[in-house]
């Protein structure tokens, strides 16, 4: 008869796997994908290296698990931030939240966005990009339907935004530097790309009430 784990045993194993994933996340945040090893994760988690291998066959599988947990958290944060208001408010909040959280933990964000990784991890990265694109796609589709945006393919526009935002962030993230202008410039770019035009009067006022000033007061949360 095949051995069946009791609920208590399974719960203990699940908890241990979670500890390992969190340890791997901390290692990635410090060392990046290139600097992560099963031994380093074991030391960070306070377990034997063999224990890590009991849960994950190798580095790629472990980092894939990290991607799924971290990205799930990031997608939820961006979806919540951009879940209400008009299309301008939703796109603005989504961009600010995504970029702000990335810049809070640049090493980990660089792993998620651009660092060379194994094929299996890269496949997870593509799912990560699609999940964020779906958030923008919904907002763009509603903006087009409501006449707030010019006619366009929401899926194409959303994918283009995700790609462009990621490309802009790669520089600051890879060099571990932050620029105060990156986030507002990304917001302005996203709105222009979707068909909004930020035209100010000479006194600095916005003639079109639909186009708000780029917000700088949003405090991004850390991916950690």
N, C-alpha and C positions, 0 to 999 in steps of 0.2 A: 504494500500500500504506500502510495506517495505521501511524503511528509507534507503536512499543511501547517503553515505558520498560524499561531494563535493571534488574535487581535492585539494582544499586549506585545508580543514579539514584533509584529509588523509595525506597530506604533513606535517601538524603540528604534527599529531600523530606519523608519521614515525620519524620525527626529535626528538620528545620526547623519543621514544623507543631507538633511537640511543644514546641519552644522558644517558639513564639508563644503556645501555650495556657498554658504556665507563666507567661509574661510577663503575659498577660491576667489570670490568677489573682492575680498580685501587685497589678496595678492595681485589680482589683475589691476586694481586701482593704484597699486604702488609700482608694479613691475611691467604691466602690459602682458600681452599674449606671449611674446618671446621670452619673458622672464618667468613664466609660470611653469612649474613642474609638479608632479604628483608628490614628490618629497617635500617641496616647499608648502604645498597645501596641507599635507599631513602635519607638518610642524606648526603651521598657523592654527590648525584645528585642534591640536593637542592629541592626535591619534597616531597610530602606526601607519606607515605607508601602505602596508598590506590591507589595512582597513579601508583606505581610500579606494584601492583596487577591488574590494568586495562590492562596492557600490557602482563604480565607474570603470569601464575597461581601459580607459586611457584619457589622455589630456583632451582630445577632441570631444569625447562624450561628456566629460566634466564641464568644459567650457560651454558646450551646447546647453547643458542644464542651467548654467549661470545666465546665458542669453535669455532663456525662456523666462526665468524668474525676474531678472532685471528689466527686460523689455516689457514684460507684462505690466510691471509697476509703472514704467514710463508711459506706455500707451494709455493706461488708465488715468494718469495725471494729466496728460495732454487732452484726452477726450473730455475729462471733467472741466478743464479750464475753458475749452472751446465748445462747450455743450449748450450754451444759451446766448441770446442776443442776436443782433443782425449779423450778416455775413462779415462785415468789417470787424466787428467786435470778436467774432468767433475766430477768424483767421489771425487777428492780432494776438489774442490770448493764446492760441495754439503755438504760434511762432515764438512768442516770448517765453512760454513755459518750456517748450522743447529746447530752445537754445540756452535759456537760463540754467536749466538743470544740467545740460551737457557741460557748460562752462564751470559749474560747481565741482564737477569731478572729471577733469579733462582726460586723465589717463584712461579711465574706464570708458568714457564716451568715445575716445579714439579707438579703443578696441572694438566697440560696438559699431562704429561707423566706417573705419578705414584700414586699420592695421592688418597686414597680411596674415591670414589664418588658414587652417585646414579647410578642405572642401566641405566637410560636413558642417563646420561652423559657419562657413560662408553661405550655405543654404539657409541656415537659421537667420543670418543677417538679411537675406532677401525677404523672408517672411516679416521681419522687423520693419523693413521699409514699406512693405505693402500695408501693414497695419496702420502706420502713420498716414500713408496716402489715402486710406479709406476715410480717415477723419476729415482731411481736407476735401476729399471728393464729395462727401455729404454736404458740407458747407457751400461749396462751389455750385453744386447742383441746385440747391435751394436758392442761391443767389441768382442764378440764371433764370430759374422758374419764376422768381418774384420780380424780375426785371431790374435787379440791383447790379447785375453783371452782364456784360455783352455775351452774345451766344458763343459757346465754346464747348469742347468735350471735357466734362468735369474730371474724368479719369485721367486723361492726358495732362491736364493742367495740374492736378493733384500730384501725379508722379513727378512732373517737372519741378514742382515746388520742393518736394522732399529731396530730390537729387541736388537741386541748387543750394538749398539750405545746408545739407550735409557737406557739400563741396566747400562752401564758404567757411564752415566751422573747422574743417580739417586742418587748416593752417594754424589758427589759434590753439587748437587742441594738441596737435603734434608738437608744437613748440612750447606747450604748457604756459601760454601767456593769454591774458584776457585783454580785450579792447572794449572800452566803455561804449564805443559807437557800433559794435557789431550787431547787437540785438535790435536797436531802433532802425539801423540800416537794412537789416533783414526784413523787418516788418514793412518798411517802405517799399522795398523791392517786391515782396509778395503781393502787396496791394496793387502796385503798378502792373505787375505781370498778369494779374487777374482782370485788369481793365479799369481799375480806379486810378484817378489822377489827383495827386495831392497838390492842389494849386492854392496858394495863399495870397491874400491881399497884401498890399504894401505894409499894412500895419501888423501883419502876422496872423490875422484872423483867417479862418477857413470859411470860404463862401459856401461850400457844400457841407451841410450839417452831418451828412453821412460819413464824412471822412474825419475821424477824430485825430487829435494829436497823438503821436506815438507815446505809449505809456512807459514810464521808467520806474514806477513805484511798485511793480510786481516783484515780490521777493521769491525767487525760484527756490524750490526745495532740492536738496541733494539727492542724486540717485541712490546714495547709501541710506 
